[in-house]
Amino acid sequence: MTDTPTRTTWPTARLLQAAADAARTNPDPVQQALANHLDTVANNMAWLAPYREHETGYPMWTTAEHLARAVLGEDA
């Protein structure tokens, strides 16, 4: 298992970080990789969020948010 990336303190990162924490409770290597990915996206992009549809980061950010909600059981 890899180390948890250092986390950003931007409030917009909270959803992704909560999902990363939830994924880390599962020992499956795929879930561990997902957790690290969510933390990495939050660290690299949260300071610019929220994104608007015309902005370059919009597709990646919205995908990460949808994935985070699914991990947390918030998406139907």
C-alpha positions as CSV (number, residue, x, y, z in Angstrom):
1,M,0.0,0.0,0.0
2,T,1.3,3.5,-0.8
3,D,1.4,6.4,1.6
4,T,-1.5,8.8,1.8
5,P,-0.7,12.0,-0.2
6,T,-0.3,15.1,1.8
7,R,-3.7,16.8,1.9
8,T,-4.8,20.3,0.8
9,T,-6.8,22.4,3.2
10,W,-9.0,23.9,0.6
11,P,-12.7,23.4,1.6
12,T,-13.6,22.3,-2.0
13,A,-11.5,19.2,-1.4
14,R,-13.6,17.8,1.4
15,L,-15.9,15.7,-0.7
16,L,-13.0,14.0,-2.5
17,Q,-11.0,13.6,0.7
18,A,-14.0,12.0,2.5
19,A,-14.4,9.5,-0.4
20,A,-10.7,8.8,-0.2
21,D,-11.0,8.0,3.5
22,A,-13.9,5.7,2.8
23,A,-12.0,3.9,0.0
24,R,-9.0,3.4,2.3
25,T,-11.1,1.4,4.7
26,N,-11.3,-1.3,2.1
27,P,-8.0,-3.3,1.9
28,D,-8.5,-4.0,-1.9
29,P,-5.5,-2.6,-3.8
30,V,-7.9,-1.0,-6.4
31,Q,-9.7,0.9,-3.6
32,Q,-6.3,2.0,-2.2
33,A,-5.3,3.3,-5.6
34,L,-8.7,5.0,-6.0
35,A,-8.2,6.7,-2.6
36,N,-4.8,8.0,-3.6
37,H,-6.2,9.2,-6.9
38,L,-9.0,11.1,-5.3
39,D,-6.5,12.8,-2.9
40,T,-4.2,13.7,-5.8
41,V,-7.0,15.3,-7.8
42,A,-8.1,17.2,-4.7
43,N,-4.6,18.4,-4.0
44,N,-4.0,19.5,-7.6
45,M,-7.3,21.0,-8.5
46,A,-9.3,22.0,-5.4
47,W,-7.7,25.5,-5.2
48,L,-9.4,26.3,-8.5
49,A,-12.8,24.8,-7.9
50,P,-15.6,25.3,-8.5
51,Y,-15.1,24.8,-12.2
52,R,-17.4,26.1,-14.9
53,E,-18.3,24.0,-18.0
54,H,-16.1,26.1,-20.3
55,E,-13.0,25.6,-18.2
56,T,-10.4,23.0,-19.0
57,G,-10.6,21.3,-15.6
58,Y,-14.4,20.9,-15.6
59,P,-14.6,17.3,-17.0
60,M,-11.9,15.9,-14.6
61,W,-13.3,17.7,-11.6
62,T,-16.9,16.7,-12.2
63,T,-15.9,13.1,-12.8
64,A,-14.0,13.1,-9.6
65,E,-16.9,14.5,-7.7
66,H,-19.3,11.9,-9.2
67,L,-16.9,9.2,-8.3
68,A,-16.5,10.5,-4.8
69,R,-20.3,10.6,-4.4
70,A,-20.6,7.1,-5.6
71,V,-17.9,5.9,-3.2
72,L,-19.8,7.6,-0.4
73,G,-23.2,6.2,-1.5
74,E,-24.6,9.6,-2.5
75,D,-25.2,8.8,-6.2
76,A,-28.1,6.7,-7.4
